[in-house]
Amino acid sequence: MKILITGGSGYVGSRLTYFLLEKYDDMHIYNYDLSFFGDKHLPFNNKNYTYIKEDIRNSDKFNEILKNNKIDIVIHLACLSNDPSFELNPKISRTINYECFENLVLSSKKNNIKKFIYASSSSVYGVSESPRVDETHKLVPLTDYNKYKGLCEPILQSNINDDFHGIIIRPATVCGYSEKMRFDLSVNILTNFAYNKNYINIFGGEQYRPNLHIDDMCNLYDYLIFKDTNKFNGEIFNAGSQNLKIKEIAKIVAKIVPQYTNKEIELNYSKNDDNRSYRITSDKINDVLNFKIEKNIEDAVHDLCKAFEKNLIKDSFNEQFVNIKTLQKLNLT
Ligand SMILES: NC(=O)c1ccc[n+]([C@@H]2O[C@H](COP(=O)([O-])OP(=O)(O)OC[C@H]3O[C@@H](n4cnc5c(N)ncnc54)[C@H](O)[C@@H]3O)[C@@H](O)[C@H]2O)c1
C-alpha cells in the first residue's frame, strides 16, 4: 500500500506518518510537503518513508510523483491551516488552499489513485446557534480560510467515479501530542501555558468549539484507508468529540496540569472579538461509517503533560510552534 500525504510534515501529518509506519510493515508513506515549520522531526531513517520537499502548486511535480510511484491513496492535508496564516497574504493563500486543489484531484484521478481523502474543516460552519450542527447545516464562513476550505469540497465531489473515490472530513480543532507540535490550537496552547508558566489567558471564553484528539484523527485516516468506501463515495463527515466553551477547556486544563506540576493555575480572562462559535455533531461518522471516536480533551492534556515531563517538547514557546509567527518570517511567494 502506497500512501501520499500532502502536508505530512505538519502537526497532523507528522503524527499520522509515525502512527502508520509503526503500525504497518507493508505500507510506504510519501510525504509531499514544503515543510514551512521544519522537517528535522521526520522519520528519515525508515525504509518505508520518502520525503518529497515540493510545492502542491507545482502540478508537473505532483503528477510526476504520483505517476512514478504508483500511489494508491492521497491524503490531502497541506494548506495554510488557520485564519491568521491565510490572512497574511490572502492572494498567495488562495493559490495554496484553493486554486491548486482541482489539479491535485484531476492529477490523482488521471494517475489511478483509488481514494482521495480531503481534510476540510469544521470551521466551515462559521457561526451557528444550533446545538447540533450536522453535515447538512448551511456553511456560514466567517473568514477566507473557512470559505476556501469549504469551496474545495464540491470540486472533489464532482470528480468522483466508481474507480476514484473521494471522502471529505471536517475535523474539529485537533489536540494532543505530535512529533511536530502546534501551540496555536486551543487545548495545546492552554496546556503549554498551564504546564510551563502556571497561568492561562482566556480570550473571550464563551465561544463553543468542537475538539478532536489527534489519536482519533489518525485512527480515522487509518480507518478510511482500508474501509470499503463504495457506499460513502463523495460523502462529508464531521469529526469531533466534545463541544466546549474555551473557558470550559481552560477549567479542564487547570484541573489536570497541577497533577503533574503541583502548582495552582491562575486563570486570566479578557475580551476577544473572535466570534466563531459552533457545536458539531459527529453522529454520521459513528452511525454511517461505524467509526468510533475514543479519546477526549482530558486524554490530550494528560498526553501533553507526559510529553513535557519526558522532555519530548523542547522550547515550547519557540515561534516554530505557532504557524503565523513562522510564516511571517518566510515571505511566501
Ligand atoms: N489542526 C487542526 O486543528 C485542524 C482542524 C481542522 C482541519 N484541519 C486541517 O487538517 C490539515 C492538517 O492540519 P495541521 O494542523 O497538521 O496543519 P499544519 O499547518 O501543521 O501543516 C500543514 C502542512 O502543509 C504544508 N504546506 C503548506 N503549504 C504548502 C504548499 N504550498 N506545498 C506543500 N506543502 C505545503 C506546511 O509546510 C505544513 O507542513 C489542514 O488541511 C487543516 O486545514 C486541521
The ligand as an SDF file (V2000), in Angstrom:
LIG
                    3D

 44 48  0  0  0  0  0  0  0  0999 V2000
   -5.0820   21.0440   13.2990 N   0  0  0  0  0  0  0  0  0  0  0  0
   -6.3880   21.2570   13.3880 C   0  0  0  0  0  0  0  0  0  0  0  0
   -6.9200   21.5640   14.4630 O   0  0  0  0  0  0  0  0  0  0  0  0
   -7.2640   21.0770   12.1790 C   0  0  0  0  0  0  0  0  0  0  0  0
   -8.6570   21.1550   12.3230 C   0  0  0  0  0  0  0  0  0  0  0  0
   -9.4690   21.0210   11.1890 C   0  0  0  0  0  0  0  0  0  0  0  0
   -8.8910   20.8090    9.9570 C   0  0  0  0  0  0  0  0  0  0  0  0
   -7.5280   20.7360    9.8440 N   0  0  0  0  0  0  0  0  0  0  0  0
   -6.9320   20.5300    8.5300 C   0  0  0  0  0  0  0  0  0  0  0  0
   -6.0480   19.4240    8.6140 O   0  0  0  0  0  0  0  0  0  0  0  0
   -4.9110   19.6690    7.7940 C   0  0  0  0  0  0  0  0  0  0  0  0
   -3.6360   19.4970    8.6150 C   0  0  0  0  0  0  0  0  0  0  0  0
   -3.6400   20.4130    9.7050 O   0  0  0  0  0  0  0  0  0  0  0  0
   -2.3190   20.6610   10.5580 P   0  0  0  0  0  0  0  0  0  0  0  0
   -2.7390   21.1930   11.8650 O   0  0  0  0  0  0  0  0  0  0  0  0
   -1.4560   19.4650   10.5130 O   0  0  0  0  0  0  0  0  0  0  0  0
   -1.6250   21.8390    9.7350 O   0  0  0  0  0  0  0  0  0  0  0  0
   -0.0780   22.2820    9.7100 P   0  0  0  0  0  0  0  0  0  0  0  0
   -0.0890   23.7430    9.4400 O   0  0  0  0  0  0  0  0  0  0  0  0
    0.6170   21.7890   10.9070 O   0  0  0  0  0  0  0  0  0  0  0  0
    0.5030   21.5030    8.4510 O   0  0  0  0  0  0  0  0  0  0  0  0
    0.2570   21.9010    7.1370 C   0  0  0  0  0  0  0  0  0  0  0  0
    1.4360   21.4860    6.2880 C   0  0  0  0  0  0  0  0  0  0  0  0
    1.1670   21.8950    4.9410 O   0  0  0  0  0  0  0  0  0  0  0  0
    2.3800   22.3170    4.3780 C   0  0  0  0  0  0  0  0  0  0  0  0
    2.1410   23.2020    3.2410 N   0  0  0  0  0  0  0  0  0  0  0  0
    1.5060   24.4030    3.2440 C   0  0  0  0  0  0  0  0  0  0  0  0
    1.5000   24.9330    2.0170 N   0  0  0  0  0  0  0  0  0  0  0  0
    2.1370   24.0450    1.2100 C   0  0  0  0  0  0  0  0  0  0  0  0
    2.4560   24.0450   -0.1710 C   0  0  0  0  0  0  0  0  0  0  0  0
    2.1260   25.0700   -0.9840 N   0  0  0  0  0  0  0  0  0  0  0  0
    3.0990   22.9750   -0.6940 N   0  0  0  0  0  0  0  0  0  0  0  0
    3.4720   21.9390    0.1090 C   0  0  0  0  0  0  0  0  0  0  0  0
    3.2090   21.8970    1.4300 N   0  0  0  0  0  0  0  0  0  0  0  0
    2.5540   22.9480    1.9780 C   0  0  0  0  0  0  0  0  0  0  0  0
    3.1260   23.0130    5.5230 C   0  0  0  0  0  0  0  0  0  0  0  0
    4.5250   23.0560    5.2710 O   0  0  0  0  0  0  0  0  0  0  0  0
    2.7410   22.1550    6.7160 C   0  0  0  0  0  0  0  0  0  0  0  0
    3.7230   21.1800    6.9960 O   0  0  0  0  0  0  0  0  0  0  0  0
   -5.0960   21.0580    7.2010 C   0  0  0  0  0  0  0  0  0  0  0  0
   -5.6530   20.9140    5.9240 O   0  0  0  0  0  0  0  0  0  0  0  0
   -6.0810   21.7190    8.1250 C   0  0  0  0  0  0  0  0  0  0  0  0
   -6.8650   22.6960    7.4540 O   0  0  0  0  0  0  0  0  0  0  0  0
   -6.7100   20.8590   10.9340 C   0  0  0  0  0  0  0  0  0  0  0  0
  1  2  1  0
  2  3  2  0
  2  4  1  0
  4  5  1  0
  4 44  2  0
  5  6  2  0
  6  7  1  0
  7  8  2  0
  8  9  1  0
  8 44  1  0
  9 10  1  0
  9 42  1  0
 10 11  1  0
 11 12  1  0
 11 40  1  0
 12 13  1  0
 13 14  1  0
 14 15  2  0
 14 16  1  0
 14 17  1  0
 17 18  1  0
 18 19  2  0
 18 20  1  0
 18 21  1  0
 21 22  1  0
 22 23  1  0
 23 24  1  0
 23 38  1  0
 24 25  1  0
 25 26  1  0
 25 36  1  0
 26 27  1  0
 26 35  1  0
 27 28  2  0
 28 29  1  0
 29 30  1  0
 29 35  2  0
 30 31  1  0
 30 32  2  0
 32 33  1  0
 33 34  2  0
 34 35  1  0
 36 37  1  0
 36 38  1  0
 38 39  1  0
 40 41  1  0
 40 42  1  0
 42 43  1  0
M  CHG  2   8   1  16  -1
M  END
$$$$
